[in-house]
Amino acid sequence: MTELAEAANSLVVDGTVPGARPSRSAGSRLAGTPAWVGGLAGVVLIIAVWWILSITSLGRSGAIPTPFAVVKLFGQAFGDSSYWQAIGATSLAAGEGYLIGNVIALVLALIVLLLPRSEGFATQLAVVTSCLPLTAIGPLVAIMSEAGSRVTSVFLAALSVIFTTVIGSILGLKSANSTQLDVISAYGGSRFTQIRKVRLYAALPSLLAALKIAAPAAFLGAVLGEYFLVGVDSGIGILLLNAQFYNDATRVWVLALTSGGIAGLAYFLIDRIGRLLTPWSAADRGRKAAF
């Protein structure tokens, strides 16, 4: 009777039958699958849908080339020096705009911490930069800049990253532990000391996440800016305009995939850097995923 009572109690409390082997549900089995498997499955699915669309009426009209045609042209472009010159020119403009925009955003975030009343102004300014239509700002900047310069491309790249970095920086800098801040204040530390000793370390995960998202935005902003350049003959945006002029859909797809690949690579590299600089944040993510 005692054994029967213990077995019944075990079944009621944890829902398991004594002596039975624990079974793994479908959800637990999927949770243990490596992340790259899901990514690979997604890529295969996208290519399959792409291939199906390429053999429909859209593909026959030339708007959607087959994956084989795109890969073949990509192989030809891989050995073309003008292709790499375009990538280098656009990447350089995107990198310059990325640095300028992020410096402006970080300065605004620090001003908010030193002068809390300026938070409304800083966030509104960041929202304005996000809401400005780049296709309307680009021609204005192109008119005001000299022919042959890449000011428009750099400007749009910088404008594309300010909002993300400002919001991420402010949220990160304000996420510091209040107890640590009180300790610094109790020992006579200034607001700047709080920023240097506590807030910067607390802000790193959020800041790096914002920088990670801003990198693809800067590159795509630089590509868009090249649509309005005058006197410039190199860049991915220039090649896209040329392909559009000659109605070369396959080349447009090659350049579009190239832009997406470079933007994704920038995202990946900054993510790797962030994991190296903030290992404690990666550990927190692992613990949350386990729960």
N, C-alpha and C positions, 0 to 999 in steps of 0.2 A: 504493500500500500504506500509505503514511504517513497519508493522509486517511482510509482505512478504519479504521486503528487508532485515530485520534483520535475518529472517530465512535463506534466501539465503546466506547471508554473513557468518553466523555460519556454514553452510554446506561447504562452500568453504574453510574457515580458518581451522577448526578442523575436518571436515569430519563427524560430528555428526548431527543427526536430532533432533531438539528441542523437548523435552518431551519424547524422546525415552530412554529406559533403556540401559545402557552400557552393551554390551555383552562381555563375557570372551572367548578369543580364546583358542584353544587347547594348544598352547605354554604356555600361562599364567597359565592354570590349571596345566600343568606339572611342571611349575616352582614353584608352591606352594606345590608340593608334598614333604613330608619329605625325607631326604637323605637316611634314613634306608630302605625305600621302594624299592628304586632302588638297593641297596645292596642285599636285600633279594631276589629280582627278579633275580639278577645275580647268586646268590648261587643256587637257584632252577633250573635255566637254566643249570648251570654247572653239577649239580647232574643228571639232566635228560639226558644230552649228555653222561655223564659217564656211566649211566645205560644202555643206548642204545649200547654203544661201548662194554660193558662187555658181552652182549649176542650175539655179532657178532663173527666172526672167531677169532678175537684177544682175546676175553674173553674166548672162548672155548679152546684156546691154553694155557691159564693160565697167559698171560702177563698182562691182565687187569681184576682184580677181581671185583666182584659186590660191590657196596657200603655197602650192608648188611654184606658181609664177612669182609670188612675192619673195619666196626663199631664193629662187634663181636670180632675180634682180638684185637682191641683197648681196648675194655672192659676187656679182659683178661690181656693185658699188663698194664692196669691201676693199677692192684693189684700186679704187679711184681716189686720187689724192684730193680732189675737190670735195669729195664727200667728207673726208677727215678734217679738211680745213674748215668746212661749214660747222662740223661738230665742235671743233676747237674754238671758233669765233663765238658761237652761241653760248658755249659753256663758260667762256671767259666773261662775257657780258652778264650771264646769270650769276656767276660767282661774285662779281663786283657788286651787282645789285643786292645779292643776298647779304653781303657784309654790311653795306650801307643801310639797308632796311633794318637789319637786326640791331645795329648800333643805335639807330634812332629809337627803336622799340625798347631797348634796354635802358637808355637814358630816360625815356618817359616813365618806365617802371620804377627806376631809382628816385626820380622826382616825386612820384606818388608816395613812396615810403618816407622820404624826408619831409614832404609837405602833403599830409593826408588830404587836405582840402582840394588838392589838384586832381584827385582821382577821377572826378566827374569829367573834367576837361580832357584828361588823357584818354579815358575810355571812349568818349565821344569822338575825339580825333581819330582813334583807331578804327572806330566804326565807320567814320566818313571815308577813310582810306579803303575800307573793304567794300563800301557801297558805290564808290566812284566807278562808272563804266569805263573799263580800260580802252574799249574801242573808240570812245569819245575823247579820252585824255591823250591817247597816242598821237593823233594828228596835231593836236595843239602843241605838244612837246616837240614834235618833228618840225613844226614851223619855227619854233623859237630856237632850235639847235642848228648848228652848222651842217652843211651837206658833207657827207662822208663820215660823220661821227656816229657812234652807237649810243648816244645819250638817251634816245627814246627807249631802246631795248633795256638799258641799265635802269632807267627810271621806272618802267613798268615792272621789272623784276623786283626792285626795292619796294614798290607800292604793294606788291602781292604778298609780302611777308610781314608787314608791320602789324596788322591786326592780330594774326596768330601769335606772334612773339610777345606783343604787349599783354594780351590776356593771359597767356601761359606764364609769363614772368611775374605779373602782379599776383596771380593766384598762388604761384610757388613761393614768392617772397612773403606772402601773408599766411602761409601754412606752417610757419615756424612754431615750435613748442612754446606756449606762453610761460611755462615755468622757467625755462632757460632764459627767456627774455627778462623775466622778473629778477632772476639772479644777477644778470649783468647790470640791470638798473640799480639793484640794491648795493652793488659794489661801485657805483658811480660811473658806470659805462654810459656812453652817449648812444644816440640812435644810430650813428654811423658804426659804432662798435657792435651793436646788435646785428646790423646788416652783415658786417664782415665776419663775425664769429658764429652766428647762428643762421640768419636768414638765407645767406648764399648757399649753405649746405642743404638747407631744407628745400630750397627752390630748384636745385639741380635736376631732380627727376622731371618736374613739370616744364622747366626751361628746355631741357633736352628733347622732351616730347614735342614741344612747340617748334623747336629748330628742325626736328625730323619732318614735321608736316610742312614746314616752310620751304624746305629744299626743293621738292617737286614744283611747288607753286612759283618759286623764283625762276626755274628753268622754263616753265611754260609761259610765264610772263615775258621772259626774254625772247622766246620764239614769236609771241604775238607782237612784241615791239618791233621786230624786224619787218613786219608787214608795212610799216610806215617809214622805214629808213629811206633816205635819198642819197645816192652816190655810193652805196655799199653793194658789193657783188658777192659776198660770202655770208653764209649763215643758213641754218635749217629753214628759217622762215622764208628766205630768198629762194631757196630750192623748192619750197612748197608753192610759192607763187609761180615759179617757172613751170612746175609740173601741172598746176591748175590751168595755166595759159595754154599749154599744149594738150590739155585734156588727157593727161597720162595718169590714170587712176592707180595703176600698179606702183608707180613711183611715189604717189601720194601716200599709199599704204605703207611703203617701205619707210618713208620719212616719219610718218605718224608713229609707227611702231618703234622707230629709233628714238624719237622723243620720249615715248612712254618708257622705253628701256633705260634711258639715261636718268629720267626722273625717278624711276624705281631704284636704280643703283644708288643715287644720292640718298634716297630714303633709307636704304639698307645700310650704307656706310655710316650714316649718322646714328642709326639705331645701334650698330656695333660699338661705336665710340661711346654712346650713352651707357651701354651695358658695362663697358670697361671702367668708366668714370664713376658709375653709381652701382656697384655690385650689390649693395644692400637693397636697392630698389628691385633688382632682378629677383633677389631672394623673396621679397614680399610678394611679387607677382606669382612666384612658384607656390607659395603657401596659399594664396587666394585660389589658385587653380586647383590645388589639392582639395580644398573645401567645396 
